[in-house]
Amino acid sequence: MHITLNGEPYDASANLLHDLLQQLELLDKRIAVEFNEEICPRSEWPNQAIQEGDIIEIVHAIGGG
């Protein structure tokens, strides 16, 4: 299915956000996910279905001071 991932067209084979992040090897990273312009808490990743046309933004958390 066709989605937008970080502003770029992406052909996703995963049906769940958790599975997409696993395919992208990001599950063990410190990231935040915006799903259709809403922050998606990590606890919802396993149940968040991906559908045609969804917009997903993934950002890496960077510590600093």
N, CA, C and O atoms as CSV, one atom per row, in Angstrom:
chain,resi,resn,atom,element,x,y,z
A,1,MET,N,N,0.836,-1.174,0.000
A,1,MET,CA,C,0.000,0.000,0.000
A,1,MET,C,C,0.880,1.235,0.000
A,1,MET,O,O,2.020,1.188,0.462
A,2,HIS,N,N,0.373,2.306,-0.500
A,2,HIS,CA,C,1.133,3.549,-0.629
A,2,HIS,C,C,0.843,4.455,0.561
A,2,HIS,O,O,-0.306,4.795,0.842
A,3,ILE,N,N,1.925,4.839,1.257
A,3,ILE,CA,C,1.829,5.781,2.359
A,3,ILE,C,C,2.869,6.871,2.140
A,3,ILE,O,O,3.662,6.806,1.201
A,4,THR,N,N,2.860,7.862,3.004
A,4,THR,CA,C,3.920,8.868,3.012
A,4,THR,C,C,4.721,8.659,4.281
A,4,THR,O,O,4.163,8.675,5.378
A,5,LEU,N,N,6.022,8.463,4.142
A,5,LEU,CA,C,6.913,8.222,5.270
A,5,LEU,C,C,7.971,9.311,5.289
A,5,LEU,O,O,8.796,9.405,4.380
A,6,ASN,N,N,7.942,10.120,6.314
A,6,ASN,CA,C,8.878,11.247,6.446
A,6,ASN,C,C,8.891,12.120,5.186
A,6,ASN,O,O,9.948,12.515,4.693
A,7,GLY,N,N,7.692,12.408,4.686
A,7,GLY,CA,C,7.546,13.333,3.566
A,7,GLY,C,C,7.780,12.736,2.194
A,7,GLY,O,O,7.686,13.441,1.189
A,8,GLU,N,N,8.083,11.447,2.133
A,8,GLU,CA,C,8.373,10.792,0.854
A,8,GLU,C,C,7.385,9.658,0.600
A,8,GLU,O,O,6.951,9.000,1.546
A,9,PRO,N,N,7.024,9.418,-0.656
A,9,PRO,CA,C,6.176,8.255,-0.956
A,9,PRO,C,C,6.888,6.970,-0.541
A,9,PRO,O,O,8.099,6.835,-0.713
A,10,TYR,N,N,6.123,6.034,0.003
A,10,TYR,CA,C,6.704,4.777,0.472
A,10,TYR,C,C,5.698,3.664,0.220
A,10,TYR,O,O,4.504,3.827,0.473
A,11,ASP,N,N,6.180,2.546,-0.273
A,11,ASP,CA,C,5.338,1.386,-0.548
A,11,ASP,C,C,5.471,0.428,0.634
A,11,ASP,O,O,6.460,-0.298,0.734
A,12,ALA,N,N,4.486,0.422,1.523
A,12,ALA,CA,C,4.556,-0.365,2.755
A,12,ALA,C,C,3.949,-1.749,2.561
A,12,ALA,O,O,2.890,-1.899,1.952
A,13,SER,N,N,4.641,-2.761,3.090
A,13,SER,CA,C,4.091,-4.109,3.071
A,13,SER,C,C,3.525,-4.487,4.436
A,13,SER,O,O,2.811,-5.483,4.555
A,14,ALA,N,N,3.836,-3.699,5.467
A,14,ALA,CA,C,3.349,-3.964,6.822
A,14,ALA,C,C,1.936,-3.428,6.995
A,14,ALA,O,O,1.572,-2.402,6.421
A,15,ASN,N,N,1.149,-4.135,7.794
A,15,ASN,CA,C,-0.216,-3.699,8.085
A,15,ASN,C,C,-0.335,-2.991,9.422
A,15,ASN,O,O,-1.343,-2.337,9.692
A,16,LEU,N,N,0.686,-3.115,10.263
A,16,LEU,CA,C,0.687,-2.484,11.577
A,16,LEU,C,C,1.923,-1.600,11.718
A,16,LEU,O,O,2.980,-1.897,11.160
A,17,LEU,N,N,1.777,-0.523,12.463
A,17,LEU,CA,C,2.890,0.405,12.677
A,17,LEU,C,C,4.079,-0.322,13.300
A,17,LEU,O,O,5.216,-0.114,12.876
A,18,HIS,N,N,3.839,-1.155,14.282
A,18,HIS,CA,C,4.913,-1.917,14.928
A,18,HIS,C,C,5.710,-2.713,13.900
A,18,HIS,O,O,6.940,-2.732,13.945
A,19,ASP,N,N,5.012,-3.371,12.975
A,19,ASP,CA,C,5.682,-4.185,11.958
A,19,ASP,C,C,6.504,-3.326,11.005
A,19,ASP,O,O,7.596,-3.720,10.593
A,20,LEU,N,N,5.981,-2.154,10.654
A,20,LEU,CA,C,6.734,-1.234,9.792
A,20,LEU,C,C,8.016,-0.786,10.485
A,20,LEU,O,O,9.084,-0.779,9.875
A,21,LEU,N,N,7.911,-0.416,11.749
A,21,LEU,CA,C,9.088,0.029,12.493
A,21,LEU,C,C,10.096,-1.106,12.647
A,21,LEU,O,O,11.305,-0.873,12.645
A,22,GLN,N,N,9.600,-2.323,12.780
A,22,GLN,CA,C,10.493,-3.480,12.863
A,22,GLN,C,C,11.232,-3.676,11.535
A,22,GLN,O,O,12.437,-3.925,11.525
A,23,GLN,N,N,10.509,-3.562,10.419
A,23,GLN,CA,C,11.124,-3.689,9.097
A,23,GLN,C,C,12.187,-2.620,8.882
A,23,GLN,O,O,13.213,-2.872,8.249
A,24,LEU,N,N,11.938,-1.430,9.411
A,24,LEU,CA,C,12.878,-0.319,9.269
A,24,LEU,C,C,14.000,-0.378,10.308
A,24,LEU,O,O,14.868,0.494,10.339
A,25,GLU,N,N,13.978,-1.418,11.162
A,25,GLU,CA,C,14.971,-1.621,12.215
A,25,GLU,C,C,15.044,-0.432,13.168
A,25,GLU,O,O,16.127,0.026,13.533
A,26,LEU,N,N,13.864,0.062,13.566
A,26,LEU,CA,C,13.794,1.232,14.440
A,26,LEU,C,C,13.199,0.936,15.814
A,26,LEU,O,O,13.146,1.831,16.658
A,27,LEU,N,N,12.754,-0.287,16.059
A,27,LEU,CA,C,12.075,-0.583,17.325
A,27,LEU,C,C,12.957,-0.362,18.547
A,27,LEU,O,O,12.459,0.037,19.600
A,28,ASP,N,N,14.243,-0.611,18.428
A,28,ASP,CA,C,15.122,-0.456,19.579
A,28,ASP,C,C,15.745,0.941,19.657
A,28,ASP,O,O,16.615,1.189,20.492
A,29,LYS,N,N,15.304,1.844,18.796
A,29,LYS,CA,C,15.825,3.210,18.766
A,29,LYS,C,C,14.928,4.132,19.594
A,29,LYS,O,O,13.760,3.829,19.838
A,30,ARG,N,N,15.486,5.240,20.013
A,30,ARG,CA,C,14.704,6.262,20.715
A,30,ARG,C,C,14.057,7.149,19.658
A,30,ARG,O,O,14.678,8.075,19.136
A,31,ILE,N,N,12.807,6.850,19.354
A,31,ILE,CA,C,12.102,7.576,18.302
A,31,ILE,C,C,10.733,8.034,18.808
A,31,ILE,O,O,10.209,7.537,19.805
A,32,ALA,N,N,10.190,8.984,18.091
A,32,ALA,CA,C,8.801,9.411,18.270
A,32,ALA,C,C,8.128,9.258,16.923
A,32,ALA,O,O,8.751,9.465,15.882
A,33,VAL,N,N,6.845,8.893,16.940
A,33,VAL,CA,C,6.109,8.663,15.707
A,33,VAL,C,C,4.866,9.533,15.684
A,33,VAL,O,O,4.066,9.543,16.618
A,34,GLU,N,N,4.731,10.265,14.583
A,34,GLU,CA,C,3.514,11.027,14.320
A,34,GLU,C,C,2.752,10.270,13.237
A,34,GLU,O,O,3.287,9.985,12.166
A,35,PHE,N,N,1.501,9.951,13.532
A,35,PHE,CA,C,0.671,9.159,12.638
A,35,PHE,C,C,-0.524,10.010,12.227
A,35,PHE,O,O,-1.389,10.312,13.049
A,36,ASN,N,N,-0.569,10.393,10.964
A,36,ASN,CA,C,-1.637,11.271,10.458
A,36,ASN,C,C,-1.802,12.515,11.334
A,36,ASN,O,O,-2.904,12.869,11.752
A,37,GLU,N,N,-0.666,13.160,11.592
A,37,GLU,CA,C,-0.585,14.438,12.309
A,37,GLU,C,C,-0.940,14.352,13.791
A,37,GLU,O,O,-1.254,15.367,14.413
A,38,GLU,N,N,-0.893,13.144,14.363
A,38,GLU,CA,C,-1.120,12.936,15.794
A,38,GLU,C,C,0.032,12.103,16.344
A,38,GLU,O,O,0.451,11.130,15.717
A,39,ILE,N,N,0.546,12.481,17.513
A,39,ILE,CA,C,1.581,11.669,18.144
A,39,ILE,C,C,0.985,10.311,18.483
A,39,ILE,O,O,-0.104,10.219,19.051
A,40,CYS,N,N,1.707,9.268,18.131
A,40,CYS,CA,C,1.250,7.900,18.410
A,40,CYS,C,C,2.119,7.334,19.529
A,40,CYS,O,O,3.300,7.064,19.310
A,41,PRO,N,N,1.554,7.148,20.730
A,41,PRO,CA,C,2.346,6.607,21.844
A,41,PRO,C,C,2.882,5.213,21.536
A,41,PRO,O,O,2.240,4.432,20.833
A,42,ARG,N,N,4.046,4.914,22.059
A,42,ARG,CA,C,4.691,3.612,21.844
A,42,ARG,C,C,3.754,2.461,22.213
A,42,ARG,O,O,3.787,1.409,21.574
A,43,SER,N,N,2.932,2.647,23.222
A,43,SER,CA,C,2.026,1.582,23.663
A,43,SER,C,C,0.972,1.242,22.609
A,43,SER,O,O,0.383,0.161,22.654
A,44,GLU,N,N,0.727,2.147,21.665
A,44,GLU,CA,C,-0.269,1.913,20.618
A,44,GLU,C,C,0.323,1.341,19.334
A,44,GLU,O,O,-0.426,0.922,18.452
A,45,TRP,N,N,1.647,1.314,19.209
A,45,TRP,CA,C,2.285,0.847,17.982
A,45,TRP,C,C,1.849,-0.556,17.575
A,45,TRP,O,O,1.606,-0.783,16.390
A,46,PRO,N,N,1.738,-1.526,18.516
A,46,PRO,CA,C,1.368,-2.886,18.094
A,46,PRO,C,C,-0.048,-3.000,17.519
A,46,PRO,O,O,-0.339,-3.938,16.777
A,47,ASN,N,N,-0.918,-2.064,17.852
A,47,ASN,CA,C,-2.317,-2.141,17.414
A,47,ASN,C,C,-2.686,-1.116,16.352
A,47,ASN,O,O,-3.805,-1.142,15.839
A,48,GLN,N,N,-1.765,-0.211,16.009
A,48,GLN,CA,C,-2.062,0.855,15.063
A,48,GLN,C,C,-1.992,0.318,13.631
A,48,GLN,O,O,-0.911,0.039,13.113
A,49,ALA,N,N,-3.155,0.179,13.005
A,49,ALA,CA,C,-3.221,-0.314,11.628
A,49,ALA,C,C,-2.761,0.772,10.659
A,49,ALA,O,O,-3.010,1.959,10.867
A,50,ILE,N,N,-2.094,0.342,9.609
A,50,ILE,CA,C,-1.673,1.247,8.535
A,50,ILE,C,C,-2.615,1.042,7.361
A,50,ILE,O,O,-2.916,-0.085,6.968
A,51,GLN,N,N,-3.077,2.170,6.807
A,51,GLN,CA,C,-3.988,2.112,5.671
A,51,GLN,C,C,-3.449,2.957,4.522
A,51,GLN,O,O,-2.612,3.839,4.717
A,52,GLU,N,N,-3.935,2.674,3.345
A,52,GLU,CA,C,-3.562,3.413,2.141
A,52,GLU,C,C,-3.682,4.918,2.403
A,52,GLU,O,O,-4.709,5.391,2.888
A,53,GLY,N,N,-2.626,5.658,2.077
A,53,GLY,CA,C,-2.657,7.111,2.184
A,53,GLY,C,C,-2.251,7.672,3.532
A,53,GLY,O,O,-2.197,8.891,3.694
A,54,ASP,N,N,-1.959,6.808,4.517
A,54,ASP,CA,C,-1.543,7.311,5.829
A,54,ASP,C,C,-0.249,8.097,5.706
A,54,ASP,O,O,0.562,7.866,4.809
A,55,ILE,N,N,-0.077,9.038,6.638
A,55,ILE,CA,C,1.129,9.862,6.690
A,55,ILE,C,C,1.828,9.571,8.010
A,55,ILE,O,O,1.266,9.779,9.085
A,56,ILE,N,N,3.058,9.090,7.913
A,56,ILE,CA,C,3.823,8.714,9.098
A,56,ILE,C,C,5.125,9.499,9.101
A,56,ILE,O,O,5.868,9.508,8.119
A,57,GLU,N,N,5.385,10.158,10.227
A,57,GLU,CA,C,6.638,10.888,10.434
A,57,GLU,C,C,7.355,10.230,11.594
A,57,GLU,O,O,6.767,10.020,12.655
A,58,ILE,N,N,8.609,9.909,11.398
A,58,ILE,CA,C,9.429,9.283,12.448
A,58,ILE,C,C,10.603,10.197,12.714
A,58,ILE,O,O,11.331,10.579,11.798
A,59,VAL,N,N,10.783,10.552,14.000
A,59,VAL,CA,C,11.917,11.390,14.373
A,59,VAL,C,C,12.713,10.699,15.466
A,59,VAL,O,O,12.146,10.032,16.331
A,60,HIS,N,N,14.019,10.859,15.426
A,60,HIS,CA,C,14.896,10.306,16.436
A,60,HIS,C,C,14.996,11.297,17.591
A,60,HIS,O,O,15.191,12.494,17.383
A,61,ALA,N,N,14.860,10.785,18.798
A,61,ALA,CA,C,15.025,11.610,19.991
A,61,ALA,C,C,16.519,11.813,20.218
A,61,ALA,O,O,17.293,10.857,20.206
A,62,ILE,N,N,16.908,13.046,20.422
A,62,ILE,CA,C,18.306,13.375,20.656
A,62,ILE,C,C,18.416,14.115,21.986
A,62,ILE,O,O,17.779,15.147,22.194
A,63,GLY,N,N,19.223,13.577,22.868
A,63,GLY,CA,C,19.417,14.209,24.175
A,63,GLY,C,C,20.395,15.370,24.074
A,63,GLY,O,O,21.201,15.453,23.147
A,64,GLY,N,N,20.306,16.224,25.011
A,64,GLY,CA,C,21.225,17.363,25.019
A,64,GLY,C,C,20.834,18.334,26.096
A,64,GLY,O,O,19.878,18.119,26.842
A,65,GLY,N,N,21.576,19.390,26.164
A,65,GLY,CA,C,21.245,20.329,27.230
A,65,GLY,C,C,21.724,21.699,26.914
A,65,GLY,O,O,21.528,22.619,27.708
